Amino acid sequence: MSTSPETTIAGALTPHHDRCFVCGPCSPAQVELDLRCPGEEGIVGDVVLDARHQGVPGIAHGGAIAAVVDEIAGSVLTRLGVRFVTASLTTTYHAPVMTGERLTCSAWIESTVGRKRTVVVELAGAAGRVVTGRALCVDVPEEHFTRLGLGSEVTDLFGR
Ligand SMILES: CCCCCCCCCC(=O)SCCNC(=O)CCNC(=O)[C@H](O)C(C)(C)COP(=O)(O)OP(=O)(O)OC[C@H]1O[C@@H](n2cnc3c(N)ncnc32)[C@H](O)[C@@H]1OP(=O)(O)O
């Protein structure tokens, strides 16, 4: 486990590390995320996108929402100790997400085939479902990162 001061090590699902664009406290766009584990697999939580994440004024940017979906899907796998990267991400926007709107999220593994896991992420507001995302995540060996010159500051992030 890394002891880098840049790395937040805790039982909480996020932040994964302090400089994560979505969940890190050093990010100027840090999203308010509170993720919890109700059981063996899958997570639930609350999410709020604010004025820093808007596209159309007052409405959350679709790209920001996709980043949150990626983050939540990744959290499902990191808590299980899976070392992965996202290979493909699809996001269906059922209704606008208003800035400042508190959303509930739930996420779970839909299928596992070889190295590929599909993680579903659902976001809902007070009026019902607003977003469904699917992340195709592929298990990778440690060498995936070390061959890029990355070390324990990355590899230690998985499995907690
Ligand atoms: C610290 C934790 C933080 C967690 C929260 C944050 C989450 C953020 C997660 C990310 O955003 S990761 C960063 C963005 N993603 C990447 O950088 C991935 C870049 N792509 C790659 O590195 C490679 O393309 C990849 C590792 C995904 C696959 O290359 P490989 O050579 O290892 O595998 P291969 O190409 O043999 O594919 C393995 C399987 O996945 C399938 N596959 C790969 N890419 C696919 C794709 N794009 N769409 C559909 N299937 C795909 C492929 O067909 C194959 O299926 P089969 O096993 O059935 O033959």
PDBQT file of the ligand as one rigid body, heavy atoms in Angstrom, charges set to zero:
ROOT
HETATM    1  C1  LIG A 201      -7.450   3.951  -9.528  1.00  0.00    +0.000 C 
HETATM    2  C2  LIG A 201      -8.835   3.518  -9.814  1.00  0.00    +0.000 C 
HETATM    3  C3  LIG A 201      -9.671   4.623 -10.306  1.00  0.00    +0.000 C 
HETATM    4  C4  LIG A 201     -11.057   4.116 -10.638  1.00  0.00    +0.000 C 
HETATM    5  C5  LIG A 201     -12.003   5.201 -11.021  1.00  0.00    +0.000 C 
HETATM    6  C6  LIG A 201     -11.658   5.837 -12.310  1.00  0.00    +0.000 C 
HETATM    7  C7  LIG A 201     -12.095   5.003 -13.446  1.00  0.00    +0.000 C 
HETATM    8  C8  LIG A 201     -11.469   5.497 -14.703  1.00  0.00    +0.000 C 
HETATM    9  C9  LIG A 201     -11.162   4.328 -15.596  1.00  0.00    +0.000 C 
HETATM   10  C10 LIG A 201     -10.543   4.816 -16.854  1.00  0.00    +0.000 C 
HETATM   11  O1  LIG A 201     -11.002   5.774 -17.397  1.00  0.00    +0.000 OA
HETATM   12  S1  LIG A 201      -9.165   3.976 -17.491  1.00  0.00    +0.000 SA
HETATM   13  C11 LIG A 201      -8.527   5.160 -18.677  1.00  0.00    +0.000 C 
HETATM   14  C12 LIG A 201      -9.186   5.087 -20.012  1.00  0.00    +0.000 C 
HETATM   15  N1  LIG A 201      -8.998   3.820 -20.659  1.00  0.00    +0.000 N 
HETATM   16  C13 LIG A 201      -7.813   3.423 -21.160  1.00  0.00    +0.000 C 
HETATM   17  O2  LIG A 201      -6.801   4.079 -21.027  1.00  0.00    +0.000 OA
HETATM   18  C14 LIG A 201      -7.770   2.107 -21.900  1.00  0.00    +0.000 C 
HETATM   19  C15 LIG A 201      -6.978   2.213 -23.192  1.00  0.00    +0.000 C 
HETATM   20  N2  LIG A 201      -7.060   0.939 -23.952  1.00  0.00    +0.000 N 
HETATM   21  C16 LIG A 201      -6.216  -0.078 -23.662  1.00  0.00    +0.000 C 
HETATM   22  O3  LIG A 201      -5.309   0.037 -22.836  1.00  0.00    +0.000 OA
HETATM   23  C17 LIG A 201      -6.423  -1.372 -24.387  1.00  0.00    +0.000 C 
HETATM   24  O4  LIG A 201      -7.128  -1.144 -25.580  1.00  0.00    +0.000 OA
HETATM   25  C18 LIG A 201      -7.165  -2.433 -23.543  1.00  0.00    +0.000 C 
HETATM   26  C19 LIG A 201      -6.366  -2.761 -22.269  1.00  0.00    +0.000 C 
HETATM   27  C20 LIG A 201      -8.592  -1.980 -23.157  1.00  0.00    +0.000 C 
HETATM   28  C21 LIG A 201      -7.328  -3.727 -24.347  1.00  0.00    +0.000 C 
HETATM   29  O5  LIG A 201      -6.071  -4.104 -24.863  1.00  0.00    +0.000 OA
HETATM   30  P1  LIG A 201      -5.473  -5.556 -24.607  1.00  0.00    +0.000 P 
HETATM   31  O6  LIG A 201      -4.412  -5.744 -25.641  1.00  0.00    +0.000 OA
HETATM   32  O7  LIG A 201      -5.087  -5.719 -23.189  1.00  0.00    +0.000 OA
HETATM   33  O8  LIG A 201      -6.666  -6.565 -24.836  1.00  0.00    +0.000 OA
HETATM   34  P2  LIG A 201      -7.370  -7.023 -26.203  1.00  0.00    +0.000 P 
HETATM   35  O9  LIG A 201      -7.278  -5.996 -27.264  1.00  0.00    +0.000 OA
HETATM   36  O10 LIG A 201      -6.867  -8.399 -26.473  1.00  0.00    +0.000 OA
HETATM   37  O11 LIG A 201      -8.901  -7.083 -25.716  1.00  0.00    +0.000 OA
HETATM   38  C22 LIG A 201      -9.298  -7.936 -24.659  1.00  0.00    +0.000 C 
HETATM   39  C23 LIG A 201     -10.778  -8.185 -24.864  1.00  0.00    +0.000 C 
HETATM   40  O12 LIG A 201     -11.465  -6.917 -24.710  1.00  0.00    +0.000 OA
HETATM   41  C24 LIG A 201     -12.160  -6.602 -25.910  1.00  0.00    +0.000 C 
HETATM   42  N3  LIG A 201     -12.060  -5.163 -26.134  1.00  0.00    +0.000 N 
HETATM   43  C25 LIG A 201     -10.966  -4.390 -26.016  1.00  0.00    +0.000 A 
HETATM   44  N4  LIG A 201     -11.254  -3.119 -26.290  1.00  0.00    +0.000 NA
HETATM   45  C26 LIG A 201     -12.578  -3.085 -26.569  1.00  0.00    +0.000 A 
HETATM   46  C27 LIG A 201     -13.490  -2.068 -26.913  1.00  0.00    +0.000 A 
HETATM   47  N5  LIG A 201     -13.108  -0.782 -27.032  1.00  0.00    +0.000 N 
HETATM   48  N6  LIG A 201     -14.784  -2.387 -27.134  1.00  0.00    +0.000 NA
HETATM   49  C28 LIG A 201     -15.194  -3.673 -27.021  1.00  0.00    +0.000 A 
HETATM   50  N7  LIG A 201     -14.366  -4.696 -26.669  1.00  0.00    +0.000 NA
HETATM   51  C29 LIG A 201     -13.095  -4.401 -26.464  1.00  0.00    +0.000 A 
HETATM   52  C30 LIG A 201     -11.447  -7.391 -27.003  1.00  0.00    +0.000 C 
HETATM   53  O13 LIG A 201     -12.302  -7.613 -28.118  1.00  0.00    +0.000 OA
HETATM   54  C31 LIG A 201     -11.106  -8.664 -26.267  1.00  0.00    +0.000 C 
HETATM   55  O14 LIG A 201     -12.260  -9.467 -26.185  1.00  0.00    +0.000 OA
HETATM   56  P3  LIG A 201     -12.154 -11.074 -26.236  1.00  0.00    +0.000 P 
HETATM   57  O15 LIG A 201     -11.365 -11.472 -25.011  1.00  0.00    +0.000 OA
HETATM   58  O16 LIG A 201     -13.560 -11.544 -26.218  1.00  0.00    +0.000 OA
HETATM   59  O17 LIG A 201     -11.438 -11.374 -27.525  1.00  0.00    +0.000 OA
ENDROOT
TORSDOF 0
